[in-house]
């Protein structure tokens, strides 16, 4: 459909506009306005029903900020730049659909947007949830909106408000199903019907249930902790010629110095165990024998044992081989 056809045909009721706007628009105190070159300027004036009406009629095109003034999100938009990424997003949509999670495909000039609507979420959790989906489904190249965990300055990221005219291409890109057919309960409807149908769908879109979001968030590995810098005090003075790598690590590296970068130890070398919910400083290092121990049952041993447990805790590969390899890169 071209913008001209829409201009002639469409009358949209305020109720439709208001419901649709509530789905996509996070704030009404300002709005992004798309220019002829496709860029946006921020207009610091209230977003009125009349401006929205003009968006759907095609005479102007608005954007939608991803976060409200309290840094809350109610949608996630994944942006594919090209056909390859768009196909990958299609696969993600299928994967979600198989778990009864509805996402919405909005193709564009090339690539397109995949939308997920959520209950109101702090931006940081919306992004963590989306990043985990992206990671698990191997689509790391797609762009994720919101782009900020929270707003510190400015208005944050924005996406073109759907069902408007792309100022650069002059086209409108309706939402489509997996076969590329515009979604509607009347698939053969005329322009007016299609726009109305889609506005009705997005006045009350299917939202990702909170339990699903919580399950995905539970799979997010904790942020990796900073690696210690190699400092001379890690080195003991033991002779290690001819020993295998693991024995060299055990002999050359001071467990006390290494562990001190991760566990705060008191002057008796005791601290809160990083491997269980410790209230009583069950964790200790014995510098003379160069080993650590947890009295609450987490075990103990060499630097390798410590780092295996640390990697396991962080959701990383905790095999002996991966652990020794990393320690060698860090320390030797
Ligand atoms: Zn412990």
Boltz pocket constraint, residues with backbone or C-beta under 6 A from the ligand:
constraints:
  - pocket:
      binder: B
      contacts: [[A, 273], [A, 274], [A, 275], [A, 276], [A, 278], [A, 282], [A, 283], [A, 294], [A, 295], [A, 296], [A, 297], [A, 298], [A, 299]]
      max_distance: 6.0
